[in-house]
Amino acid sequence: MKSAASPLILLGASILILLLATASSFTPSASRRSVRLQHRSNMSAADPRHPNCDLPGDPSLILTTNVDLGDDKDDVLKQLSALVAKSTGKPESYVAVSVTDKASMCFGGSTDPLALGVMYSLGAINMANNDKVQSGVTDILGKYGVADNRIYVNFFDMPRDCVGYNRATFAG
């Protein structure tokens, strides 16, 4: 019996060693960030990182609607840009907005006025900011006949390495 237990003990010990080695190489995201920051502080003056690494990022709002905004489209773009800046606390110079009107769209089996939107940001996606943007978009589009319950906006907090600008990502 002793000889049969020895291979099992060895197998168990091998698995434990493998698990411990794997666990020690795993670094939670907060720790990875501190390691990156420590690495950055050790870099020389010839830092190869792009200057955008130190920028806070820019929110972008992409909105599609089936209503015709007509001659008001530029005003709507500017209102949405100001709304995103105010709601996120980021400078408007960082904000990008795209609006497509007169789109072929259907929601709930109906082509009544509606809008679908997506907002992306680096660190400014949270319940309070999202509520402000959703409410503001609803106010702006309500003037064009889009009902409150026919506007969807999805909010995405983006990792810095998944956002590019000026030939680099915000992660460097």
Helices and strands as residue ranges (DSSP letters): H 2-25, H 29-41, G 51-54, E 60-65, G 70-72, H 73-88, G 92-94, E 96-100, E 115-121, H 127-142, G 148-150, E 151-157, G 160-162, E 164-165, E 168-169
